[in-house]
Amino acid sequence: MRIYSRILGTGSYLPANRLTNADLAAQLAQQGVETSDDWIVERTGIRARHFAADQQGSSDLATEAARKALAAAGIGADDLDLIIVATSTPDMVFPSVATMVQHKLGTAGCPAFDVQAVCSGFIYALTIADSMIQSGSAKRALVIGSEVFSRILDFKDRTTCVLFGDGAGAVILEASDQPGILATDLHADGKHKDILCVPGHVNQGGILGDPVLKMDGQAVFKLAVGVLEETARASLAKANLTDADIDWLIPHQANIRIMQSTARKLKMSSDKVVVTVDQHGNTSAASIPLALDTAVRDGRIQRGQTLMLEGVGGGFTWGSVLLRY
């Protein structure tokens, strides 16, 4: 009998500090950087984002999202066999955010590790957890995307600092004899590493290089719209399904124009695309689980519906997960 993995529960968390475009523009103006609500909305679709407090790390956001997912699933932390956190902004170089979350949840023993694939991180982590459940290595897995991108932004660069936000989203996966995750598709191409990166790291107690985000927006856009369609179609083909079988598209929440372009290529109407980028900004690995939890909790996503999750991120990495919720 084939083992599938199904989503048992979802959860998310956003820091209390919410900044509208006007709020952020006022802060940037104090540093001599000009921007406006109209400028940001026109280019990105973003209207607000959340920034973590100084004392909050990715593990804190992840733990709150995990608690909500556990509650929604009706299980406790001791019922978990696996914890995976997707993040590019860990609390420290090591240990992993996942081990910190494990401790904060009051449990121990099961494997816990991080995955670093930037904005594709949750897709990668979900695929790994699905594979481990299918192999029998785990029965219940906690998969989280958590980011504090506000820590790596250059607030003198208006082309990047207005795009990102902080947050966390989580799902509980459980082994099942009923189809859940139907197909996955992962890719990477390191030759594109320079168009989206943070070219700095710790070296002998100091910073070597530049520890803030750098992005070639036009290059990222051009690459993203192509690979997102390709990976979605690859997952559909693996599951012997077509565009028409998708009930909801839940893309990485980077830019409304990228999301709309992908929907058009998949012949999907805009009202079948879950959009949270307007209120969350780009939360990198957290964006897909945040959007998923939002749509589950407001009732749009119902049991039995077919969802296409897809993301593209620095590296360059990209991939998709097709699942029946």
C-alpha positions, 0 to 999 in steps of 0.5 A, a space after each residue: 500500500 502506498 503511503 501519502 502525506 496529507 496536511 493535517 493543520 496549518 498555522 502562521 504568525 506575523 510580528 506585531 509591528 505593521 508598517 504601511 507604505 506610508 509608514 515606511 516612506 516616512 522612515 526612509 525620508 529621514 535617511 534621504 531616501 524617497 519613495 511613496 505608496 503609489 510607487 510601491 503599489 504600482 511596481 509590486 502590489 505591496 501595501 504593508 509588511 510586518 517587521 520583527 521586534 529587535 528581540 525576535 528571531 526566526 525561531 520565535 516567529 517559527 515557534 508561534 506559527 508551529 503552535 497554531 499549526 499543532 492546535 489546528 491539527 489537534 496534536 502535541 509537539 511530542 507527537 512529531 517525528 520530524 521538524 524542518 524549518 526553511 529559512 535564510 535568516 537563522 538566529 545564528 550561524 548554528 545550531 539550526 532554527 529547527 532545533 531551537 523551535 523543537 526546544 521551545 515547543 518543549 519536546 526532544 528526540 526527533 530529527 530537526 534541521 534547516 533547509 536553505 533555498 531562500 524563497 523556494 525554501 518551503 517548497 524544498 522543505 515540504 518535498 523533503 518531509 513528504 519523501 521521508 513520510 513516504 519512505 516510512 522514516 516519519 509519520 508526522 512532520 512539522 514544516 515551517 517557513 520563517 524569516 526576518 528579512 528586515 535584518 538583511 535589508 539595505 534601507 538606502 536602497 529603495 528598490 529592495 527595502 520596500 519589498 520584504 517583510 517578516 513572518 512565519 507559516 507552518 504545516 503539519 504533515 501526516 502519513 495517510 493512505 489517502 492522496 495528499 501531496 500528489 507531485 513535487 518538482 525541484 530545480 536549481 541553477 547556480 549560474 544565476 546566483 548573483 542576481 539575488 544574493 547577500 554577498 557577506 558572511 562572518 569571518 574571524 569575528 567580523 563581516 567579510 563582504 556586504 551583508 545586505 540583500 542585492 537584487 537585479 529586479 529585471 533579471 529576477 522577474 524575467 527568470 521567475 515568470 518562465 520557470 514558475 510555469 515550467 515547474 507547475 506544468 511538470 508537477 501537473 504532468 507527474 500527477 496526470 492532471 491539467 491546468 483545469 484541475 487546480 482549484 487554488 494557485 498559491 505562489 511565492 508572494 514576491 510581486 503581484 505582476 509575477 503572480 498574475 503572469 503565472 496565473 495567465 500562463 496556467 489559464 487561471 482567473 485571478 480570483 483563484 490565486 491566493 494573494 497576501 503580498 499586499 499585506 505581508 510583502 515578500 516574506 521569502 520562505 514564509 510566504 507560501 505557508 503564510 498565504 496557505 494558512 490565511 486562505 484555510 482560515 478564511 474558508 476559501 480553501 476547503 478539504 478535497 480541493 487541489 492546490 498548486 504551491 510554487 516558488 522561486 528564490 535566490 540560488 537560483 532555486 525553484 519548484 512546486 508542490 501539487 497537493 489535495 488538501 
